Structures are given as structure tokens and as C-alpha cells.
Amino acid sequence: MSISVGEVTAVNGIQITLTVDETSNKDTIFYEGHRYKGISIREYISIQRGFRDIICIVEGEYLDERRFQESPDKIFFVRRVNVRPIGYIENGKFFEGIKFLPLICDPAFLLPEKVLKTVYSSSAESDFCIGSLLKEGIAISLPWQKLFNTHIGIFGNTGSGKSNTLTKLFTTLFDEKHEQIKAVSKFVLLDFNGEYIKNQIVPYEHKHAIDLNTSTSRDKFPLAENEFWNTETLSILFQATTNTQKPFINRVLKGRSKYGTGQASVLQYLKYTIKFCFTSSSQKPEVLDLLKSVLKCTNSEAILNKISWHGSKYKLSLANRNEVFFNGENQYEIYLRNTVDNIQIYDLDAFQEFKALCKLRLINDLMFNFVQFDHIQPLLKRAESSLGGLSKVIKVEAQTATDKKAITVISLRNCNPDVKKIIPLLVTKHYYNLHKKLIKLSPPEKTLHLIIDEAHNILSQQSVREQSSWKDYRLELFEELIKEGRKFGVFLTLSSQRPADISATIMSQLHNFFIHRLVNDRDLFLLDNTISTLDSVSRSLIPNLSRGSCIITGTSFDLPMLIKVDELSDSSKPDSNDVALEELWSKKDKQN
């Protein structure tokens, strides 16, 4: 049984005006064992039109110009409300969209909680609940079948509760579907602040947690040899420019595949290069320092200490013996041959091998006037500076083990800024390419879900701390993933404090949004121009949302919903709690 609260008194297009009685002014009404919410902004009412109920949302209210009217019993105010139809209920099921409009004098009714739940949860076929409607307090099921095969954005200022929403969303998914998920789906969470490395989402023993640290070598991200020795991968790791340095890396790898791999091949290449440099008729001053640098990984680092560049003769010569110039094989045979033949190289990891091959390749290119030293030197400098950090977070293996756990969390909390920019790109490319190789059917029989917390760190268009070509390369990869990934079963979930900083292309491809409190005008303007399903009333609430409250909208939802997300237990919530200053400072006072 529904409560009649008024009738239609004006129809102007899709703007409907109701005259309602004083009953509707109460906050909560109990009638025949059912609870009803009174009429207020963003509440829903039904208008009966024949055998159908037209569902409308309240957008405004005002008093009639007469202000009040008299009746035999009492005097009361004339209250009018403006409503907009959003759908209709037929045969007990809610359908979104304007198909029917009411006529004047059609009665209006309050919606009982049962009907209201049908309106919000019409597309949800199971009990997938992360919270309840903020005003009504009704637990609402989300359509997980439609939600997790889309790209998702979770946005809100710091302290607004977005980390709790992200965690609650995927915790509920794994609580409901863990056994079914792990056989066919892979979830990868890039965690910039180390908030999800413990028992969040799933217990620690059910996740693959990789805690990267550029100060120690505890955990490392595994790469197969064929994946590391790849032009794209090495260009990512060392931020190679497209026109000069990337082709140079490609020549390094072609030489490696041609002459063999491993330190024996590097040693043979080194001996050949030394002989070539000292017997060539055209020598270069840069090659001497490059050779000395390569020899640091051998037992013969000092063999070139007495060699110097003679500026007037343009030749390599022996120090203190200017009459000895290396301009043919005779001098090389006499002074260097035996020492070079006895060089032994130390164990090289993949990074050291790459650095040595780059220097040897550069020496040969310089000798043939194939490149300019100044164009390639920045690549070598980046390799030198980043070698320590990257070698501590990446391990290159002959064959990587198969990860059978459904979720992998990669923490970047203890990484330096350079690694924090490189690793997400490398991880994304690794899983994306690996997943595409597994997909042989359409639609895909497996899915990959990439979750990026604090996404503005790597998807920002505003960053000025890197070269524009490198930033473009990074954004192009994620833009390709978000535009083309769905056909391969790849889905992206982004969480960020500053949605306006994220690439506009990426933002435009998101399908569903969980929007917490945002106050910056640029962020609000972006949402207003990106989300077609966000109505003006919902948008006006965003700057004033309380902690933990968010607006859910998107292609998977019939209507925007204002919900209060359930707070997780202390053992399951992300490590992002505010500091309790009162408790903290009281401890200090006691200690003093």
C-alpha cells in the first residue's frame, strides 16, 4: 500500500509540478508496517498513470503565490514540488528512461523501501553490497556482472574515503567470488603508498605481495630474459628517446643475437673492440674512457691506465713514451696483445651486461662515424644512474614461474621517484602483452584487471619533471590499453585525488565512477564534462559529501546513487588512516 501525497497540477515537457499535502512534509512516515521517506530534494515518488507507475526524482520545491489556503477545518500552506521522470515500473520491474508522461490530476505516491530498492537495484541479480543509501539507509546491491567488465574511476580528495571504497569494492568481490575468479582472472594492484600489502582485499597468504625497495634487494619483480632483452622494455627502463637512442638499443640487441649471449660473448666482443680501436687508422678520443669503463668489470682494469690521447697526432699513445703511437697492429702486438688475451670478465647480471654491450656498440659506431657521441651519452648516463635502483627491484630469469594467485599487489612505497615512474609502465606492459598472448577466442575466456591507486602519479599530463617524448610514450601505452583493452578482456580501475591531472583521453574512456568529495573547480569541471550520467543535483552535492559518502554513476547503473560505503574492519582497511594527534601527543606528554 502506498501513501497518496498529492497530484499533478502542471506538465511542461519533462518538468512536472505537483501540489502536495502536509503529509509529505514529514521526514519519515510509518504506515501499515512500512517506512516511507517524505518528499525532499533527491527523493523519489511515483505518479500513477493507468496500470503503470512513473518514477520521478524531486529537483525543487516552492510555495504557491497564495502561500496558503483555507479549508473548513484549518489553514495550511500550498506546497508545490518540481519533479522529473526518470523511468517507470511495469510488472514489478523498473525500466530506465522516459517512455510515459503523466497528465494533470494523476495522483502521486510516496515510495515504500521495497519499491525504492527495486529502483536502485533493478540490474543487480545478487547480493553484492558495499554500502547503503545515505538518506534512506537501505542496503543496495550493485550489478557486479556489469561493473567489473568496465573501466572504473574512484575519485576524491585526500581523507574523503576513496581508499576504503576501493578496498571494500574488491574485498566484497573476492569474498563472493574468490574460487571462481582465480582460475580465469588476474588482478594486479599498483600500490604507490604501500596501503594494500598486508591483509587488505584478501588474506596475505592468498595474494602475491611484491614489496619493492630501491634500498635493499628483498623483493624483485620477475622478468623473463626474452622480455628484458627487448627494445621496448629497455627503452622503458632507460627512458630512451625515439629517434636516436631507441634505434641504438635496437642495434645493441641485434648484435647480441648475432654474436651470442652471456659473459663469454661479452668478453669476446670486448677483446675484438680493444684490438679494433688500437689498430684502426682513424681513432677517436672518446673510446678510451669508454673502454676503461667497460674494463671495470674485468680483472684487467688497469691495462689502459698508461694509455692517453695525443691531441696533435690524433692517436692513442703510451704515456711518457710519445714515440709509441698505436697506428697499426705492430704496436698492439708488442704492448697490449698478451694482456688483452688474458682478460677475464666477472659475473655479469642482465643490467651490467646491457651497460657493457651499449658501451662496446657505441665505440664501434663512433669508430665508423655512425653516431654522434653527444646523442647517445645521455642514455649511458641514465643507465649508470638508474642501474643501482632498477637492479634491486627487477630480476631477470631464464623463465618466470607461473603465478597461480588471483591478485598480485606491487608496493612502490620504498622506491625512489625514478623507479616509481618506470615500474608501473613496465608492469602494465608485462601483464598486458602476456594476457594478449593467452587470448585466442572472442569473447575472451580470461580477464586481466589492472588497479592503479594514486593514478595521477603516472597518468598526469601536467608533469614537467620528465621529457615530453617520454611522457607521451607513457600515456600512449595506457591510452591504448583503455581504448583497446576491453576486446582482450583487460579492464582498468583508477583511484586518484586529482582527476583533472589525468589524461583527458583516459578519463573519457571510463565507464563507471565512484565520486567522493571534490572541491577543486578543475576537477568538478572535468567531471561535469566527462560523465553524461551525472545529473545537476548530484553534481552540486560533490563538494559537500561527508567522509565515506560517494556518488555512484555510470553505464552500469540506471540512476546516480548517493551511498555511504561500509567501513572495513581495522585488520582489512587500507593503511591510510589519519594520525590521531590527541592520542599521539598525550603519549609524548606522559613520557616527558
Secondary structure, DSSP 8 states (H G I E B T S, - for coil): ---EEEEEEEEETTEEEEEE-GGGGSSEEEETTEEEE---TT-EEEEEETTEEEEEEEEEEEEEEEEEEE-SS-EEEEEEEEEEEEEEEETTEEEES------TT-EEEE-BHHHHHHHHTTT--S--EEEEETTT--EEE--HHHHTTS-EEEE--TTSSHHHHHHHHHHHHHHHHHHHHHHHEEEEEEETTS-SSSSSSS-GGGEEEEEEESSS-SB-EEEEHHHHSSHHHHHHHTT--TTTHHHHHHHHHHHHHHH--SHHHHHHHHHHHHHHHHH-SS--THHHHHHHHHGGGBS-GGGGTTEEEETTTTEEEETTEEEEE--SHHHHHHHTHHHHHT--B----HHHHHHHHHHHHHHHHHHTT-S-HHHHHHHHHHHHHHHHHHHTTEEEESS-----SSEEEEEEEES-HHHHHHHHHHHHHHHHHHHHHH--SSS-SSEEEEEETTTHHHHBS---SS-HHHHHHHHHHHHHHHHHGGGGTEEEEEEES-GGGB-HHHHHT--EEEE-----HHHHHHHHHH-TT--HHHHHHGGG--TTEEEEEETT-SS-EEEEE----TTTS-S-----HHHHHHHHHHH-
